Amino acid sequence: MSGFVINRKVRLRVGFVFGIAYLVFVRPTPGSLLLGIPVALVGLLVRAWAAGHIVKNERLTTTGPYAHTRNPLYFGSFLLAAGFALAAHWSLLLVVIALFTFIYGPTIEQERAGIRARFPEAYGAYEAHVPAFVPRLTPWEGQGRTGEESFSFSLYMRQREWQAGLAFVAAVAWLVFRSQAGF
């Protein structure tokens, strides 16, 4: 997918605006919460797992969730957004899919080109065996792998992914409150 690429600041602002509107207007039910919150939690955990593995711009990360998908941070973000959409109403999932397709699709393509240029020898085999977005079930164990490096809590903290965890807890608390308050 090529074409228009929205920079990181704009993506964050768009997400922030949609997030605020969502929190103001959402009217979840207990059933929608039971459907959506587990999906969002899986997304949060995927992002945390990815943040504890990636060392940006220093090496091609192919361990942990990166052995399943080349973009686990984006996949985790998608699951988070999809889960919160389902927690409100299933139809919002269509909005999430459209936003991710048009905003993150070109971004993933642009980043792929940059990573390929930075790590030309290792990236070809990795790209051939690991899907760009939807994860493969079994981890890729091909050439270019440096061994199964374990999750690094210090990387997780340095990436500030703990902030997503706090935001998740606050959003879930708000959704539960909204489902009980009836306003």
C-alpha positions as CSV (number, residue, x, y, z in Angstrom):
1,M,0.0,0.0,0.0
2,S,1.5,3.3,-1.0
3,G,0.4,6.8,-1.1
4,F,-0.5,9.3,1.6
5,V,1.4,8.8,4.8
6,I,0.3,10.6,8.0
7,N,3.2,11.4,10.3
8,R,3.3,10.2,13.9
9,K,2.2,13.5,15.5
10,V,-0.9,13.7,13.3
11,R,-1.7,10.0,13.9
12,L,-1.4,10.6,17.7
13,R,-3.6,13.7,17.5
14,V,-6.3,11.9,15.4
15,G,-6.3,9.1,17.9
16,F,-6.5,11.5,20.8
17,V,-9.5,13.3,19.2
18,F,-11.3,10.0,18.5
19,G,-10.5,8.8,22.0
20,I,-11.9,11.9,23.7
21,A,-15.1,11.7,21.5
22,Y,-15.4,8.0,22.3
23,L,-15.1,8.6,26.1
24,V,-17.7,11.4,26.0
25,F,-20.3,9.6,23.9
26,V,-19.8,5.9,24.7
27,R,-22.8,4.1,26.1
28,P,-21.5,0.6,26.9
29,T,-23.6,-2.3,28.1
30,P,-22.3,-5.0,30.4
31,G,-22.4,-7.4,27.5
32,S,-20.5,-5.1,25.2
33,L,-17.9,-4.7,27.9
34,L,-17.5,-8.4,28.3
35,L,-16.9,-8.7,24.6
36,G,-14.6,-5.8,24.1
37,I,-12.4,-5.5,27.2
38,P,-10.7,-8.9,26.7
39,V,-9.8,-8.0,23.1
40,A,-8.4,-4.7,24.2
41,L,-6.5,-6.4,27.0
42,V,-4.9,-8.8,24.5
43,G,-3.9,-5.7,22.5
44,L,-2.3,-4.1,25.5
45,L,-0.3,-7.3,26.3
46,V,0.9,-7.6,22.7
47,R,2.1,-4.0,22.8
48,A,3.9,-4.6,26.1
49,W,5.5,-7.8,24.8
50,A,6.7,-5.9,21.7
51,A,8.0,-3.0,23.6
52,G,10.1,-5.3,25.7
53,H,11.8,-6.7,22.6
54,I,12.4,-3.9,20.2
55,V,15.6,-1.9,20.0
56,K,14.8,0.7,17.4
57,N,17.4,1.5,14.7
58,E,20.1,-0.6,16.3
59,R,19.2,-4.1,15.1
60,L,16.4,-5.9,13.2
61,T,14.2,-7.3,16.0
62,T,13.0,-10.8,15.0
63,T,12.3,-12.2,18.5
64,G,9.3,-12.4,20.7
65,P,6.2,-11.0,18.9
66,Y,8.4,-9.9,16.0
67,A,8.8,-13.6,15.1
68,H,5.0,-13.7,14.6
69,T,4.4,-10.3,12.9
70,R,6.6,-7.6,11.6
71,N,4.4,-4.9,13.2
72,P,3.3,-6.2,16.7
73,L,3.0,-2.7,18.1
74,Y,0.6,-1.7,15.4
75,F,-1.2,-5.0,15.7
76,G,-1.5,-4.5,19.4
77,S,-2.8,-1.0,18.9
78,F,-5.4,-2.4,16.5
79,L,-6.6,-4.9,19.0
80,L,-6.8,-2.2,21.7
81,A,-8.9,0.0,19.4
82,A,-11.0,-2.9,18.2
83,G,-11.6,-4.0,21.8
84,F,-12.7,-0.6,22.9
85,A,-14.9,-0.3,19.8
86,L,-16.6,-3.6,20.6
87,A,-17.0,-2.4,24.2
88,A,-19.2,0.4,22.9
89,H,-20.9,-1.2,19.9
90,W,-19.8,-3.7,17.2
91,S,-20.4,-1.1,14.4
92,L,-17.5,1.0,15.7
93,L,-15.2,-1.9,14.7
94,L,-15.8,-0.8,11.1
95,V,-14.5,2.7,11.9
96,V,-11.4,1.2,13.5
97,I,-10.8,-1.1,10.5
98,A,-11.1,1.9,8.1
99,L,-8.8,4.1,10.2
100,F,-6.2,1.5,10.5
101,T,-6.3,0.7,6.8
102,F,-6.0,4.3,5.6
103,I,-3.8,5.7,8.3
104,Y,-1.5,2.8,9.3
105,G,-1.4,0.9,6.0
106,P,0.7,3.5,4.2
107,T,2.7,4.0,7.4
108,I,3.6,0.3,7.6
109,E,4.7,0.4,4.0
110,Q,6.9,3.4,4.5
111,E,8.5,1.9,7.6
112,R,9.1,-1.4,5.8
113,A,11.1,0.5,3.1
114,G,13.2,2.2,5.8
115,I,13.9,-1.0,7.7
116,R,14.7,-2.8,4.5
117,A,17.2,-0.1,3.6
118,R,18.8,-0.2,7.1
119,F,19.0,-4.0,7.3
120,P,19.1,-5.2,3.7
121,E,20.7,-8.6,4.3
122,A,18.6,-9.7,7.2
123,Y,15.3,-8.2,6.2
124,G,14.6,-10.1,3.0
125,A,14.3,-13.5,4.6
126,Y,12.4,-12.0,7.6
127,E,9.9,-10.3,5.3
128,A,9.4,-13.5,3.2
129,H,8.5,-15.5,6.3
130,V,6.8,-13.1,8.8
131,P,3.6,-11.4,7.8
132,A,3.3,-7.6,8.0
133,F,0.3,-7.4,10.2
134,V,-1.8,-10.4,11.1
135,P,0.5,-12.7,13.1
136,R,1.5,-16.2,12.1
137,L,0.6,-18.8,14.8
138,T,4.1,-20.3,15.1
139,P,7.2,-18.1,15.5
140,W,9.6,-17.8,12.6
141,E,13.0,-19.3,13.4
142,G,14.9,-18.6,10.2
143,Q,18.2,-17.1,9.3
144,G,19.1,-13.7,10.7
145,R,17.7,-14.7,14.1
146,T,20.1,-14.0,17.0
147,G,18.5,-16.5,19.4
148,E,15.3,-16.1,21.4
149,E,16.1,-13.0,23.4
150,S,13.9,-12.7,26.4
151,F,11.6,-9.8,27.3
152,S,13.4,-6.9,28.8
153,F,11.6,-4.9,31.4
154,S,14.0,-2.1,31.1
155,L,13.2,-1.8,27.4
156,Y,9.5,-1.9,28.2
157,M,10.0,1.0,30.7
158,R,12.2,3.0,28.3
159,Q,9.6,2.7,25.6
160,R,7.1,4.1,28.2
161,E,4.6,1.4,27.4
162,W,3.5,1.4,31.0
163,Q,1.6,4.6,30.1
164,A,-0.7,2.6,27.9
165,G,-1.4,0.3,30.8
166,L,-2.4,3.2,33.0
167,A,-4.6,4.6,30.2
168,F,-6.2,1.2,29.7
169,V,-7.1,0.9,33.4
170,A,-8.5,4.4,33.4
171,A,-10.6,3.8,30.2
172,V,-11.9,0.5,31.5
173,A,-12.9,2.2,34.8
174,W,-14.7,4.9,32.9
175,L,-16.5,2.4,30.7
176,V,-17.7,0.4,33.7
177,F,-18.9,3.6,35.3
178,R,-20.7,4.7,32.1
179,S,-22.4,1.3,31.8
180,Q,-23.6,1.6,35.4
181,A,-24.5,5.3,35.5
182,G,-27.0,5.2,32.6
183,F,-26.3,8.7,31.4
